[in-house]
Structure formats: structure tokens, C-alpha cells
Amino acid sequence: MIRIRILLGAGPTVEDSRPLLHCFSESNRPVARPALAAQVHRAIEDLDRQEARLSRARASPMVLLG
């Protein structure tokens, strides 16, 4: 359950996260798997894009205030 929450917290959907659950050992430690690394990198890139978009959206109204 904790693994699912961690994965979903990073942004992927339940369907995207399902195959990644096999990338963990029984002790909840990640096992080096290319699929896990690629998914984590994609999630980070998605978060970076969202952060940039939100920063631009926040700056737009600030222009009106001078």
C-alpha cells in the first residue's frame, strides 16, 4: 500500500504504476530496474513542466499589479 501511495504521489496513474510495483523487493526497497528508473525520470520531468507552467501563471497577474 505504501508503494502505491509513493508512486501515485509522484504523478503517474494507477495503470502506469501497476507494472512498477514489481520493481520493489519484499522489504519495500527498490530493485534496480530500467522501467522504474525511466518512470521516475518521466515523473520528475512532468513535475518540472508543471512547476514552470504554474510559475508562469503566477507571474501573469503580478504584471498587472506592477
PyMOL Python script that loads the backbone (N, CA, C, O; Angstrom):
from pymol import cmd

cmd.read_pdbstr("""\
ATOM      1  N   MET A   1       0.808  -1.185   0.000  1.00  0.00           N
ATOM      2  CA  MET A   1       0.000   0.000   0.000  1.00  0.00           C
ATOM      3  C   MET A   1       0.860   1.261   0.000  1.00  0.00           C
ATOM      4  O   MET A   1       0.551   2.227  -0.697  1.00  0.00           O
ATOM      5  N   ILE A   2       1.932   1.250   0.777  1.00  0.00           N
ATOM      6  CA  ILE A   2       2.828   2.399   0.838  1.00  0.00           C
ATOM      7  C   ILE A   2       3.465   2.624  -0.531  1.00  0.00           C
ATOM      8  O   ILE A   2       3.598   3.764  -0.976  1.00  0.00           O
ATOM      9  N   ARG A   3       3.854   1.550  -1.189  1.00  0.00           N
ATOM     10  CA  ARG A   3       4.465   1.670  -2.518  1.00  0.00           C
ATOM     11  C   ARG A   3       3.514   2.360  -3.485  1.00  0.00           C
ATOM     12  O   ARG A   3       3.928   3.219  -4.264  1.00  0.00           O
ATOM     13  N   ILE A   4       2.256   1.989  -3.436  1.00  0.00           N
ATOM     14  CA  ILE A   4       1.271   2.575  -4.348  1.00  0.00           C
ATOM     15  C   ILE A   4       1.131   4.068  -4.056  1.00  0.00           C
ATOM     16  O   ILE A   4       1.095   4.876  -4.984  1.00  0.00           O
ATOM     17  N   ARG A   5       1.054   4.438  -2.790  1.00  0.00           N
ATOM     18  CA  ARG A   5       0.920   5.854  -2.431  1.00  0.00           C
ATOM     19  C   ARG A   5       2.133   6.662  -2.899  1.00  0.00           C
ATOM     20  O   ARG A   5       1.991   7.779  -3.397  1.00  0.00           O
ATOM     21  N   ILE A   6       3.304   6.096  -2.737  1.00  0.00           N
ATOM     22  CA  ILE A   6       4.521   6.788  -3.178  1.00  0.00           C
ATOM     23  C   ILE A   6       4.494   6.984  -4.685  1.00  0.00           C
ATOM     24  O   ILE A   6       4.766   8.078  -5.180  1.00  0.00           O
ATOM     25  N   LEU A   7       4.168   5.932  -5.408  1.00  0.00           N
ATOM     26  CA  LEU A   7       4.134   6.030  -6.867  1.00  0.00           C
ATOM     27  C   LEU A   7       3.067   7.020  -7.335  1.00  0.00           C
ATOM     28  O   LEU A   7       3.330   7.845  -8.209  1.00  0.00           O
ATOM     29  N   LEU A   8       1.878   6.943  -6.765  1.00  0.00           N
ATOM     30  CA  LEU A   8       0.806   7.854  -7.168  1.00  0.00           C
ATOM     31  C   LEU A   8       1.123   9.297  -6.788  1.00  0.00           C
ATOM     32  O   LEU A   8       0.733  10.233  -7.486  1.00  0.00           O
ATOM     33  N   GLY A   9       1.829   9.464  -5.683  1.00  0.00           N
ATOM     34  CA  GLY A   9       2.230  10.804  -5.265  1.00  0.00           C
ATOM     35  C   GLY A   9       3.193  11.456  -6.234  1.00  0.00           C
ATOM     36  O   GLY A   9       3.292  12.682  -6.290  1.00  0.00           O
ATOM     37  N   ALA A  10       3.902  10.643  -6.997  1.00  0.00           N
ATOM     38  CA  ALA A  10       4.846  11.165  -7.985  1.00  0.00           C
ATOM     39  C   ALA A  10       4.161  11.571  -9.271  1.00  0.00           C
ATOM     40  O   ALA A  10       4.776  12.226 -10.113  1.00  0.00           O
ATOM     41  N   GLY A  11       2.902  11.198  -9.447  1.00  0.00           N
ATOM     42  CA  GLY A  11       2.188  11.658 -10.613  1.00  0.00           C
ATOM     43  C   GLY A  11       1.624  10.631 -11.572  1.00  0.00           C
ATOM     44  O   GLY A  11       0.624  10.920 -12.230  1.00  0.00           O
ATOM     45  N   PRO A  12       2.208   9.445 -11.689  1.00  0.00           N
ATOM     46  CA  PRO A  12       1.643   8.512 -12.667  1.00  0.00           C
ATOM     47  C   PRO A  12       0.265   8.004 -12.248  1.00  0.00           C
ATOM     48  O   PRO A  12      -0.093   8.042 -11.071  1.00  0.00           O
ATOM     49  N   THR A  13      -0.488   7.535 -13.214  1.00  0.00           N
ATOM     50  CA  THR A  13      -1.806   6.978 -12.934  1.00  0.00           C
ATOM     51  C   THR A  13      -1.660   5.592 -12.306  1.00  0.00           C
ATOM     52  O   THR A  13      -0.567   5.026 -12.269  1.00  0.00           O
ATOM     53  N   VAL A  14      -2.763   5.063 -11.819  1.00  0.00           N
ATOM     54  CA  VAL A  14      -2.756   3.714 -11.245  1.00  0.00           C
ATOM     55  C   VAL A  14      -2.305   2.710 -12.303  1.00  0.00           C
ATOM     56  O   VAL A  14      -1.498   1.826 -12.020  1.00  0.00           O
ATOM     57  N   GLU A  15      -2.825   2.848 -13.513  1.00  0.00           N
ATOM     58  CA  GLU A  15      -2.456   1.920 -14.590  1.00  0.00           C
ATOM     59  C   GLU A  15      -0.974   2.014 -14.920  1.00  0.00           C
ATOM     60  O   GLU A  15      -0.328   0.994 -15.163  1.00  0.00           O
ATOM     61  N   ASP A  16      -0.422   3.237 -14.931  1.00  0.00           N
ATOM     62  CA  ASP A  16       1.002   3.402 -15.204  1.00  0.00           C
ATOM     63  C   ASP A  16       1.852   2.840 -14.067  1.00  0.00           C
ATOM     64  O   ASP A  16       2.961   2.356 -14.294  1.00  0.00           O
ATOM     65  N   SER A  17       1.331   2.905 -12.852  1.00  0.00           N
ATOM     66  CA  SER A  17       2.094   2.465 -11.684  1.00  0.00           C
ATOM     67  C   SER A  17       2.090   0.960 -11.493  1.00  0.00           C
ATOM     68  O   SER A  17       3.024   0.407 -10.913  1.00  0.00           O
ATOM     69  N   ARG A  18       1.063   0.297 -11.969  1.00  0.00           N
ATOM     70  CA  ARG A  18       0.913  -1.135 -11.729  1.00  0.00           C
ATOM     71  C   ARG A  18       2.157  -1.955 -12.104  1.00  0.00           C
ATOM     72  O   ARG A  18       2.609  -2.754 -11.283  1.00  0.00           O
ATOM     73  N   PRO A  19       2.728  -1.793 -13.305  1.00  0.00           N
ATOM     74  CA  PRO A  19       3.913  -2.604 -13.643  1.00  0.00           C
ATOM     75  C   PRO A  19       5.117  -2.275 -12.773  1.00  0.00           C
ATOM     76  O   PRO A  19       6.007  -3.107 -12.597  1.00  0.00           O
ATOM     77  N   LEU A  20       5.147  -1.061 -12.228  1.00  0.00           N
ATOM     78  CA  LEU A  20       6.290  -0.663 -11.417  1.00  0.00           C
ATOM     79  C   LEU A  20       6.301  -1.323 -10.047  1.00  0.00           C
ATOM     80  O   LEU A  20       7.346  -1.385  -9.400  1.00  0.00           O
ATOM     81  N   LEU A  21       5.162  -1.812  -9.602  1.00  0.00           N
ATOM     82  CA  LEU A  21       5.116  -2.467  -8.291  1.00  0.00           C
ATOM     83  C   LEU A  21       6.009  -3.701  -8.253  1.00  0.00           C
ATOM     84  O   LEU A  21       6.445  -4.117  -7.179  1.00  0.00           O
ATOM     85  N   HIS A  22       6.281  -4.284  -9.401  1.00  0.00           N
ATOM     86  CA  HIS A  22       7.159  -5.452  -9.471  1.00  0.00           C
ATOM     87  C   HIS A  22       8.626  -5.067  -9.347  1.00  0.00           C
ATOM     88  O   HIS A  22       9.496  -5.936  -9.288  1.00  0.00           O
ATOM     89  N   CYS A  23       8.900  -3.777  -9.307  1.00  0.00           N
ATOM     90  CA  CYS A  23      10.269  -3.288  -9.207  1.00  0.00           C
ATOM     91  C   CYS A  23      10.715  -3.126  -7.755  1.00  0.00           C
ATOM     92  O   CYS A  23      11.789  -2.585  -7.489  1.00  0.00           O
ATOM     93  N   PHE A  24       9.898  -3.592  -6.823  1.00  0.00           N
ATOM     94  CA  PHE A  24      10.254  -3.499  -5.417  1.00  0.00           C
ATOM     95  C   PHE A  24      10.416  -4.892  -4.824  1.00  0.00           C
ATOM     96  O   PHE A  24       9.704  -5.826  -5.194  1.00  0.00           O
ATOM     97  N   SER A  25      11.351  -5.016  -3.911  1.00  0.00           N
ATOM     98  CA  SER A  25      11.533  -6.283  -3.211  1.00  0.00           C
ATOM     99  C   SER A  25      10.505  -6.362  -2.089  1.00  0.00           C
ATOM    100  O   SER A  25       9.773  -5.404  -1.840  1.00  0.00           O
ATOM    101  N   GLU A  26      10.456  -7.481  -1.431  1.00  0.00           N
ATOM    102  CA  GLU A  26       9.509  -7.661  -0.327  1.00  0.00           C
ATOM    103  C   GLU A  26       9.798  -6.703   0.828  1.00  0.00           C
ATOM    104  O   GLU A  26       8.903  -6.406   1.619  1.00  0.00           O
ATOM    105  N   SER A  27      11.035  -6.215   0.934  1.00  0.00           N
ATOM    106  CA  SER A  27      11.377  -5.292   2.018  1.00  0.00           C
ATOM    107  C   SER A  27      11.118  -3.832   1.640  1.00  0.00           C
ATOM    108  O   SER A  27      11.591  -2.914   2.311  1.00  0.00           O
ATOM    109  N   ASN A  28      10.350  -3.626   0.544  1.00  0.00           N
ATOM    110  CA  ASN A  28       9.992  -2.294   0.057  1.00  0.00           C
ATOM    111  C   ASN A  28      11.180  -1.503  -0.469  1.00  0.00           C
ATOM    112  O   ASN A  28      11.081  -0.289  -0.650  1.00  0.00           O
ATOM    113  N   ARG A  29      12.281  -2.161  -0.712  1.00  0.00           N
ATOM    114  CA  ARG A  29      13.436  -1.488  -1.295  1.00  0.00           C
ATOM    115  C   ARG A  29      13.343  -1.604  -2.807  1.00  0.00           C
ATOM    116  O   ARG A  29      13.025  -2.674  -3.325  1.00  0.00           O
ATOM    117  N   PRO A  30      13.617  -0.506  -3.532  1.00  0.00           N
ATOM    118  CA  PRO A  30      13.563  -0.606  -4.989  1.00  0.00           C
ATOM    119  C   PRO A  30      14.654  -1.521  -5.515  1.00  0.00           C
ATOM    120  O   PRO A  30      15.783  -1.519  -5.025  1.00  0.00           O
ATOM    121  N   VAL A  31      14.303  -2.283  -6.500  1.00  0.00           N
ATOM    122  CA  VAL A  31      15.250  -3.151  -7.178  1.00  0.00           C
ATOM    123  C   VAL A  31      15.636  -2.428  -8.464  1.00  0.00           C
ATOM    124  O   VAL A  31      14.772  -1.919  -9.178  1.00  0.00           O
ATOM    125  N   ALA A  32      16.912  -2.383  -8.755  1.00  0.00           N
ATOM    126  CA  ALA A  32      17.374  -1.658  -9.940  1.00  0.00           C
ATOM    127  C   ALA A  32      16.731  -2.263 -11.193  1.00  0.00           C
ATOM    128  O   ALA A  32      17.085  -3.362 -11.621  1.00  0.00           O
ATOM    129  N   ARG A  33      15.811  -1.546 -11.750  1.00  0.00           N
ATOM    130  CA  ARG A  33      15.118  -1.963 -12.971  1.00  0.00           C
ATOM    131  C   ARG A  33      15.002  -0.757 -13.881  1.00  0.00           C
ATOM    132  O   ARG A  33      14.633   0.325 -13.425  1.00  0.00           O
ATOM    133  N   PRO A  34      15.309  -0.920 -15.151  1.00  0.00           N
ATOM    134  CA  PRO A  34      15.208   0.211 -16.081  1.00  0.00           C
ATOM    135  C   PRO A  34      13.806   0.819 -16.137  1.00  0.00           C
ATOM    136  O   PRO A  34      13.669   2.034 -16.284  1.00  0.00           O
ATOM    137  N   ALA A  35      12.778   0.004 -16.024  1.00  0.00           N
ATOM    138  CA  ALA A  35      11.409   0.522 -16.089  1.00  0.00           C
ATOM    139  C   ALA A  35      11.139   1.481 -14.942  1.00  0.00           C
ATOM    140  O   ALA A  35      10.513   2.522 -15.141  1.00  0.00           O
ATOM    141  N   LEU A  36      11.596   1.148 -13.762  1.00  0.00           N
ATOM    142  CA  LEU A  36      11.390   2.015 -12.605  1.00  0.00           C
ATOM    143  C   LEU A  36      12.142   3.328 -12.775  1.00  0.00           C
ATOM    144  O   LEU A  36      11.585   4.402 -12.550  1.00  0.00           O
ATOM    145  N   ALA A  37      13.394   3.242 -13.170  1.00  0.00           N
ATOM    146  CA  ALA A  37      14.195   4.446 -13.353  1.00  0.00           C
ATOM    147  C   ALA A  37      13.584   5.352 -14.417  1.00  0.00           C
ATOM    148  O   ALA A  37      13.505   6.566 -14.226  1.00  0.00           O
ATOM    149  N   ALA A  38      13.156   4.779 -15.520  1.00  0.00           N
ATOM    150  CA  ALA A  38      12.556   5.575 -16.595  1.00  0.00           C
ATOM    151  C   ALA A  38      11.269   6.246 -16.127  1.00  0.00           C
ATOM    152  O   ALA A  38      11.039   7.417 -16.430  1.00  0.00           O
ATOM    153  N   GLN A  39      10.438   5.528 -15.401  1.00  0.00           N
ATOM    154  CA  GLN A  39       9.172   6.086 -14.914  1.00  0.00           C
ATOM    155  C   GLN A  39       9.429   7.220 -13.926  1.00  0.00           C
ATOM    156  O   GLN A  39       8.750   8.245 -13.964  1.00  0.00           O
ATOM    157  N   VAL A  40      10.395   7.040 -13.055  1.00  0.00           N
ATOM    158  CA  VAL A  40      10.716   8.080 -12.081  1.00  0.00           C
ATOM    159  C   VAL A  40      11.228   9.324 -12.797  1.00  0.00           C
ATOM    160  O   VAL A  40      10.844  10.440 -12.449  1.00  0.00           O
ATOM    161  N   HIS A  41      12.084   9.142 -13.784  1.00  0.00           N
ATOM    162  CA  HIS A  41      12.594  10.290 -14.539  1.00  0.00           C
ATOM    163  C   HIS A  41      11.468  11.012 -15.272  1.00  0.00           C
ATOM    164  O   HIS A  41      11.438  12.242 -15.302  1.00  0.00           O
ATOM    165  N   ARG A  42      10.546  10.259 -15.863  1.00  0.00           N
ATOM    166  CA  ARG A  42       9.412  10.882 -16.549  1.00  0.00           C
ATOM    167  C   ARG A  42       8.546  11.661 -15.563  1.00  0.00           C
ATOM    168  O   ARG A  42       8.095  12.766 -15.865  1.00  0.00           O
ATOM    169  N   ALA A  43       8.318  11.094 -14.402  1.00  0.00           N
ATOM    170  CA  ALA A  43       7.505  11.777 -13.392  1.00  0.00           C
ATOM    171  C   ALA A  43       8.165  13.080 -12.953  1.00  0.00           C
ATOM    172  O   ALA A  43       7.487  14.093 -12.777  1.00  0.00           O
ATOM    173  N   ILE A  44       9.473  13.058 -12.776  1.00  0.00           N
ATOM    174  CA  ILE A  44      10.194  14.266 -12.385  1.00  0.00           C
ATOM    175  C   ILE A  44      10.119  15.314 -13.492  1.00  0.00           C
ATOM    176  O   ILE A  44       9.909  16.496 -13.217  1.00  0.00           O
ATOM    177  N   GLU A  45      10.289  14.889 -14.728  1.00  0.00           N
ATOM    178  CA  GLU A  45      10.183  15.820 -15.856  1.00  0.00           C
ATOM    179  C   GLU A  45       8.784  16.424 -15.935  1.00  0.00           C
ATOM    180  O   GLU A  45       8.638  17.618 -16.199  1.00  0.00           O
ATOM    181  N   ASP A  46       7.763  15.615 -15.708  1.00  0.00           N
ATOM    182  CA  ASP A  46       6.384  16.119 -15.710  1.00  0.00           C
ATOM    183  C   ASP A  46       6.182  17.155 -14.600  1.00  0.00           C
ATOM    184  O   ASP A  46       5.550  18.189 -14.817  1.00  0.00           O
ATOM    185  N   LEU A  47       6.715  16.875 -13.432  1.00  0.00           N
ATOM    186  CA  LEU A  47       6.592  17.822 -12.323  1.00  0.00           C
ATOM    187  C   LEU A  47       7.331  19.123 -12.628  1.00  0.00           C
ATOM    188  O   LEU A  47       6.851  20.206 -12.293  1.00  0.00           O
ATOM    189  N   ASP A  48       8.492  19.016 -13.259  1.00  0.00           N
ATOM    190  CA  ASP A  48       9.233  20.223 -13.640  1.00  0.00           C
ATOM    191  C   ASP A  48       8.433  21.064 -14.628  1.00  0.00           C
ATOM    192  O   ASP A  48       8.400  22.290 -14.515  1.00  0.00           O
ATOM    193  N   ARG A  49       7.784  20.411 -15.600  1.00  0.00           N
ATOM    194  CA  ARG A  49       6.955  21.151 -16.565  1.00  0.00           C
ATOM    195  C   ARG A  49       5.764  21.814 -15.867  1.00  0.00           C
ATOM    196  O   ARG A  49       5.425  22.960 -16.164  1.00  0.00           O
ATOM    197  N   GLN A  50       5.135  21.093 -14.943  1.00  0.00           N
ATOM    198  CA  GLN A  50       4.006  21.668 -14.210  1.00  0.00           C
ATOM    199  C   GLN A  50       4.447  22.858 -13.372  1.00  0.00           C
ATOM    200  O   GLN A  50       3.751  23.870 -13.296  1.00  0.00           O
ATOM    201  N   GLU A  51       5.612  22.726 -12.742  1.00  0.00           N
ATOM    202  CA  GLU A  51       6.138  23.818 -11.927  1.00  0.00           C
ATOM    203  C   GLU A  51       6.403  25.058 -12.782  1.00  0.00           C
ATOM    204  O   GLU A  51       6.078  26.172 -12.372  1.00  0.00           O
ATOM    205  N   ALA A  52       6.984  24.875 -13.955  1.00  0.00           N
ATOM    206  CA  ALA A  52       7.249  26.003 -14.852  1.00  0.00           C
ATOM    207  C   ALA A  52       5.948  26.651 -15.303  1.00  0.00           C
ATOM    208  O   ALA A  52       5.846  27.877 -15.345  1.00  0.00           O
ATOM    209  N   ARG A  53       4.955  25.837 -15.641  1.00  0.00           N
ATOM    210  CA  ARG A  53       3.656  26.362 -16.070  1.00  0.00           C
ATOM    211  C   ARG A  53       2.999  27.160 -14.945  1.00  0.00           C
ATOM    212  O   ARG A  53       2.458  28.240 -15.185  1.00  0.00           O
ATOM    213  N   LEU A  54       3.043  26.639 -13.732  1.00  0.00           N
ATOM    214  CA  LEU A  54       2.458  27.345 -12.597  1.00  0.00           C
ATOM    215  C   LEU A  54       3.207  28.641 -12.289  1.00  0.00           C
ATOM    216  O   LEU A  54       2.591  29.636 -11.908  1.00  0.00           O
ATOM    217  N   SER A  55       4.506  28.636 -12.447  1.00  0.00           N
ATOM    218  CA  SER A  55       5.287  29.854 -12.225  1.00  0.00           C
ATOM    219  C   SER A  55       4.901  30.933 -13.226  1.00  0.00           C
ATOM    220  O   SER A  55       4.769  32.103 -12.867  1.00  0.00           O
ATOM    221  N   ARG A  56       4.720  30.538 -14.482  1.00  0.00           N
ATOM    222  CA  ARG A  56       4.289  31.498 -15.497  1.00  0.00           C
ATOM    223  C   ARG A  56       2.883  32.003 -15.187  1.00  0.00           C
ATOM    224  O   ARG A  56       2.605  33.193 -15.338  1.00  0.00           O
ATOM    225  N   ALA A  57       2.007  31.121 -14.759  1.00  0.00           N
ATOM    226  CA  ALA A  57       0.629  31.511 -14.442  1.00  0.00           C
ATOM    227  C   ALA A  57       0.604  32.459 -13.251  1.00  0.00           C
ATOM    228  O   ALA A  57      -0.204  33.387 -13.217  1.00  0.00           O
ATOM    229  N   ARG A  58       1.467  32.239 -12.287  1.00  0.00           N
ATOM    230  CA  ARG A  58       1.529  33.104 -11.115  1.00  0.00           C
ATOM    231  C   ARG A  58       2.099  34.470 -11.486  1.00  0.00           C
ATOM    232  O   ARG A  58       1.667  35.485 -10.939  1.00  0.00           O
ATOM    233  N   ALA A  59       3.042  34.510 -12.386  1.00  0.00           N
ATOM    234  CA  ALA A  59       3.682  35.772 -12.775  1.00  0.00           C
ATOM    235  C   ALA A  59       2.757  36.653 -13.593  1.00  0.00           C
ATOM    236  O   ALA A  59       2.855  37.878 -13.518  1.00  0.00           O
ATOM    237  N   SER A  60       1.870  36.068 -14.365  1.00  0.00           N
ATOM    238  CA  SER A  60       0.976  36.854 -15.246  1.00  0.00           C
ATOM    239  C   SER A  60       0.164  37.885 -14.481  1.00  0.00           C
ATOM    240  O   SER A  60       0.194  39.056 -14.861  1.00  0.00           O
ATOM    241  N   PRO A  61      -0.558  37.528 -13.431  1.00  0.00           N
ATOM    242  CA  PRO A  61      -1.337  38.548 -12.709  1.00  0.00           C
ATOM    243  C   PRO A  61      -0.448  39.564 -11.992  1.00  0.00           C
ATOM    244  O   PRO A  61      -0.864  40.699 -11.758  1.00  0.00           O
ATOM    245  N   MET A  62       0.761  39.161 -11.647  1.00  0.00           N
ATOM    246  CA  MET A  62       1.667  40.077 -10.944  1.00  0.00           C
ATOM    247  C   MET A  62       2.035  41.256 -11.844  1.00  0.00           C
ATOM    248  O   MET A  62       2.298  42.350 -11.345  1.00  0.00           O
ATOM    249  N   VAL A  63       2.057  41.053 -13.144  1.00  0.00           N
ATOM    250  CA  VAL A  63       2.351  42.127 -14.092  1.00  0.00           C
ATOM    251  C   VAL A  63       1.319  43.237 -13.951  1.00  0.00           C
ATOM    252  O   VAL A  63       1.656  44.416 -14.051  1.00  0.00           O
ATOM    253  N   LEU A  64       0.085  42.869 -13.723  1.00  0.00           N
ATOM    254  CA  LEU A  64      -0.992  43.852 -13.581  1.00  0.00           C
ATOM    255  C   LEU A  64      -0.809  44.723 -12.329  1.00  0.00           C
ATOM    256  O   LEU A  64      -1.233  45.878 -12.293  1.00  0.00           O
ATOM    257  N   LEU A  65      -0.183  44.154 -11.325  1.00  0.00           N
ATOM    258  CA  LEU A  65      -0.003  44.896 -10.074  1.00  0.00           C
ATOM    259  C   LEU A  65       1.211  45.820 -10.117  1.00  0.00           C
ATOM    260  O   LEU A  65       1.372  46.689  -9.260  1.00  0.00           O
ATOM    261  N   GLY A  66       2.055  45.625 -11.111  1.00  0.00           N
ATOM    262  CA  GLY A  66       3.221  46.485 -11.286  1.00  0.00           C
ATOM    263  C   GLY A  66       4.339  45.996 -10.505  1.00  0.00           C
ATOM    264  O   GLY A  66       5.414  46.594 -10.525  1.00  0.00           O
TER     265      GLY A  66
END
""", "prot")
cmd.dss("prot")
cmd.show_as("cartoon", "prot")
cmd.util.cbc("prot")
cmd.orient("prot")
